[in-house]
Amino acid sequence: MTLSAVLLVTAVVWAVSVIRSIRLRALVYSLPLPMTLALVSTPYGVGGAQVLGVLGLNLFFVTVAVTHQRLRWPILLADGAGIAVYVALSAGLLAVDIPFEAALAATLVLWLAAMLLLRRRAQTRVTPAAAAGEADAAVAGGADAAVGGPGAVGDAGSDAETSAGGRPDGLPALLKLLVIFVGAILTALLGAVLRGMVVTFPYSGVLVAVEARRQLFEFSGHFARNSLALVGFLTAYHYLQDVSAAVALGTGWAAFAVVAAVLHLPKRRRGAARASPPRRVSRPLRSAAEPPTVR
């Protein structure tokens, strides 16, 4: 990869490092900037292997998340495990000739299955937590009102997206930028040996995983959703790459923007709001010393 690619990887990781919202982090990382530079600066195009390479990007983050947060590996060792999984997948994909349409269909089916799984896991986590949270909020709200303190409703979850991953790591800004730049050079050298799979190699992902190490599972879920837009980018590029590289890239970016916009459309919650029961307001607890009110 060229120096411009290294600088771009550095810029992407730097942008992710200063973003506090985990959703916005995943969206910025999913921008096909490294893919664009790889397609421009290498002779490789987009085929079935590259579309399946999007699954490799997701496997990379899942591997890092499992090894770091579940197995308690150091983050750099977990990064190495994620790279090893991607390289092994790439070797298998490059060993066979995969038709593009078959790879696209398999990728879409697996993406849909992953979204259904993530949705089911979210529902199983939210439903018991919501019931317990409402009960705790009612008790805490009454107790707080009795002593004149603030209500507990909404305080605990108001900063849910940034409570863990938003804390600064203590590195000075210039030192942090230097570390990111050196890491980008190393990952670019490693990605250069992957032949056609260099297009989807997680250049900035290796360093982004370090930045998002406290929220890897949440980041992986958001990126898995956004990866459909990357599939749209690669699909548009594939069908127009024989016409013109510029046209293929322009159409690919347009496809990415359209799919990403659809994925992030605001959801309608009117039905849920109507179906939800009215919230009961807890009355202040009467002090033991306070005489009963006579009417």
C-alpha positions in Angstrom: 0.0 0.0 0.0 1.1 3.6 -0.6 1.8 6.3 1.8 -1.6 7.8 1.1 -3.2 4.6 2.2 -1.2 4.7 5.5 -2.2 8.3 6.1 -5.9 7.5 5.4 -5.8 4.5 7.8 -4.3 6.9 10.4 -7.0 9.5 9.8 -9.8 6.9 10.1 -8.5 5.5 13.3 -7.9 9.0 14.7 -11.5 9.9 13.9 -12.8 6.8 15.6 -10.6 7.5 18.7 -12.3 10.9 19.3 -15.9 9.7 18.6 -17.7 8.7 21.8 -20.9 7.1 20.3 -20.3 3.5 19.6 -22.8 3.6 16.7 -21.1 6.5 15.1 -17.7 4.8 15.5 -19.0 1.7 13.7 -20.4 3.9 10.9 -17.2 5.8 10.4 -15.2 2.6 10.4 -17.5 1.0 7.8 -16.8 3.8 5.2 -15.1 2.0 2.3 -12.1 4.4 2.2 -9.4 1.7 2.6 -11.2 -0.5 0.0 -11.2 2.5 -2.4 -7.5 3.0 -2.0 -6.8 -0.7 -2.4 -8.8 -0.9 -5.6 -7.1 2.2 -7.0 -3.5 1.3 -6.0 -3.5 -2.5 -6.8 -4.4 -4.4 -9.9 -7.0 -6.5 -8.1 -10.7 -6.2 -8.8 -13.8 -7.4 -7.0 -15.1 -11.0 -7.3 -16.8 -13.5 -5.1 -13.9 -13.8 -2.8 -13.9 -10.1 -2.0 -17.7 -10.1 -1.2 -17.1 -13.0 1.2 -14.2 -10.9 2.6 -16.8 -8.7 4.2 -17.7 -11.7 6.4 -14.0 -11.9 7.2 -14.1 -8.4 8.5 -16.9 -9.4 10.8 -15.1 -12.6 11.9 -12.1 -10.4 12.7 -14.0 -8.3 15.2 -15.9 -11.3 16.7 -12.6 -13.1 17.2 -11.0 -10.1 18.9 -14.1 -9.6 21.1 -14.2 -13.2 22.2 -10.5 -13.6 22.9 -10.2 -10.2 24.6 -13.4 -9.9 26.6 -14.3 -13.5 27.2 -10.9 -15.2 27.3 -9.1 -12.1 28.8 -6.3 -12.1 26.3 -4.3 -8.9 26.0 -5.8 -6.7 23.2 -2.7 -6.9 21.0 -2.7 -10.7 21.2 -6.5 -10.7 20.5 -5.8 -8.5 17.5 -3.2 -11.1 16.3 -5.8 -13.9 16.6 -8.3 -11.8 14.6 -5.7 -11.3 11.8 -4.9 -15.0 11.8 -8.6 -15.9 11.3 -8.8 -13.4 8.4 -5.6 -14.6 6.8 -6.8 -18.3 7.1 -10.2 -17.4 5.6 -8.5 -15.5 2.8 -6.2 -18.4 2.0 -9.2 -20.7 1.6 -11.2 -18.2 -0.5 -8.3 -17.6 -2.9 -7.7 -21.4 -3.3 -11.0 -21.8 -5.2 -12.9 -19.9 -7.9 -16.1 -18.6 -6.3 -18.9 -17.3 -8.6 -19.9 -13.8 -7.7 -23.6 -14.4 -7.6 -23.2 -17.4 -5.3 -20.9 -15.5 -3.0 -23.4 -12.6 -2.9 -26.3 -14.8 -2.1 -24.4 -16.6 0.7 -23.3 -13.3 2.1 -26.8 -11.9 2.2 -28.2 -15.0 3.8 -25.5 -15.0 6.5 -26.0 -11.3 7.1 -29.8 -11.8 7.5 -29.2 -14.7 9.9 -26.7 -12.6 11.9 -29.3 -9.7 12.2 -32.0 -12.1 13.4 -29.6 -13.5 16.0 -28.6 -10.1 17.2 -32.2 -9.0 17.4 -33.1 -12.1 19.4 -30.2 -11.6 21.8 -31.2 -7.9 22.3 -34.8 -8.9 23.1 -33.8 -11.5 25.6 -31.5 -9.0 27.3 -33.8 -6.0 27.3 -37.0 -7.7 28.4 -35.9 -8.9 31.8 -33.8 -5.8 32.4 -36.7 -3.5 31.5 -39.0 -5.2 33.9 -36.5 -5.1 36.7 -35.6 -1.5 35.9 -39.2 -0.3 36.1 -39.6 -1.9 39.5 -36.3 -0.5 40.8 -37.1 2.9 39.4 -40.5 3.0 41.2 -38.9 2.0 44.5 -35.9 4.4 44.0 -38.2 7.2 42.9 -40.4 6.9 46.0 -37.4 6.7 48.3 -35.7 9.7 46.6 -38.8 11.8 46.8 -39.1 11.0 50.5 -35.6 12.4 51.2 -35.9 15.2 48.7 -33.3 13.7 46.3 -33.4 13.4 42.5 -35.3 10.7 40.8 -33.4 7.7 39.6 -35.4 7.2 36.4 -33.1 7.7 33.4 -30.0 8.5 35.3 -28.3 5.1 35.0 -28.8 4.7 31.2 -28.4 8.2 30.1 -24.7 7.6 29.0 -25.0 3.9 28.1 -23.1 4.2 24.9 -20.2 6.1 26.2 -19.7 5.0 29.8 -17.2 2.4 29.0 -15.6 3.2 25.7 -15.7 6.9 26.1 -13.0 7.2 28.8 -9.7 8.6 27.6 -6.8 6.2 27.7 -4.5 8.8 29.1 -2.1 9.0 26.1 -1.1 12.5 24.9 -2.7 13.4 21.6 0.6 13.6 19.6 1.9 10.3 21.1 -1.4 8.6 20.3 -1.3 9.9 16.7 2.3 8.5 16.4 1.3 5.1 17.7 -1.6 5.0 15.2 0.6 6.0 12.3 3.2 3.3 13.1 0.4 0.7 13.5 -1.0 1.7 10.2 2.4 1.1 8.5 2.6 -2.3 10.0 -0.9 -3.4 9.0 -0.4 -2.0 5.5 2.8 -4.2 5.1 0.9 -7.2 6.3 -2.1 -6.5 4.0 0.2 -6.3 1.0 0.8 -10.1 1.0 -2.8 -11.1 0.7 -3.2 -10.6 -3.1 -6.9 -10.0 -4.0 -8.0 -10.2 -0.4 -6.1 -7.0 0.3 -9.2 -5.2 -0.8 -11.1 -6.1 2.4 -8.2 -6.5 4.8 -9.1 -4.8 8.1 -6.3 -2.1 7.9 -7.8 0.4 10.3 -9.8 -2.4 12.1 -6.6 -3.7 13.8 -6.2 -0.3 15.5 -9.9 0.5 15.9 -10.2 -2.7 17.9 -7.7 -1.3 20.3 -9.7 2.0 20.6 -13.0 0.2 21.1 -11.6 -2.6 23.3 -14.1 -1.9 26.1 -17.1 -2.2 23.8 -16.0 -4.8 21.3 -19.2 -6.8 21.3 -21.4 -3.7 20.9 -19.1 -2.4 18.2 -19.2 -5.8 16.4 -23.0 -5.7 16.4 -23.2 -2.2 14.9 -20.5 -3.0 12.3 -22.2 -6.2 11.3 -25.3 -4.2 10.5 -23.4 -1.6 8.5 -21.5 -4.2 6.6 -24.5 -4.6 4.3 -23.6 -1.2 2.9 -20.1 -2.5 2.1 -21.7 -5.4 0.2 -23.6 -2.8 -1.8 -20.4 -1.0 -2.6 -18.6 -4.1 -3.7 -21.6 -5.3 -5.8 -21.9 -2.0 -7.7 -18.1 -2.0 -8.3 -18.1 -5.6 -9.6 -20.7 -5.0 -12.2 -19.1 -1.8 -13.5 -15.4 -2.4 -13.1 -15.0 -3.5 -16.7 -16.6 -0.2 -17.9 -14.4 2.3 -15.9 -12.8 2.3 -12.5 -14.0 5.9 -11.9 -17.6 5.0 -12.8 -17.4 1.8 -10.7 -16.1 3.7 -7.7 -18.7 6.5 -8.0 -21.5 4.0 -8.3 -20.1 1.9 -5.5 -20.0 4.9 -3.2 -23.6 5.8 -4.2 -24.7 2.3 -3.4 -23.0 2.4 -0.1 -24.7 5.7 0.8 -28.2 4.5 -0.2 -27.9 1.2 1.8 -26.4 3.0 4.8 -29.2 5.6 4.7 -31.8 2.8 4.6 -30.2 1.0 7.5 -30.2 4.1 9.6 -33.7 5.4 8.9 -35.5 6.3 12.2 -37.8 3.6 13.4 -41.5 4.4 14.1 -42.4 3.7 17.7 -45.9 4.9 17.7 -47.3 1.4 17.9 -45.0 0.6 20.8 -46.0 3.8 22.6 -49.7 3.1 22.2 -49.3 -0.5 23.4 -47.2 0.4 26.5 -49.2 0.8 29.7 -49.4 4.2 31.3 -46.5 4.9 33.7 -47.5 5.0 37.3 -46.1 7.8 39.4 -45.0 6.7 42.8 -46.3 8.8 45.7 -43.9 10.2 48.3 -43.4 8.0 51.4 -45.0 9.5 54.5 -42.5 10.2 57.3 -43.1 8.2 60.5 -43.1 11.5 62.5 -45.5 13.3 60.2 -49.1 13.3 61.6 -51.9 12.1 59.3 -53.7 14.7 57.3 -57.2 15.4 58.6 -59.7 16.5 56.0 
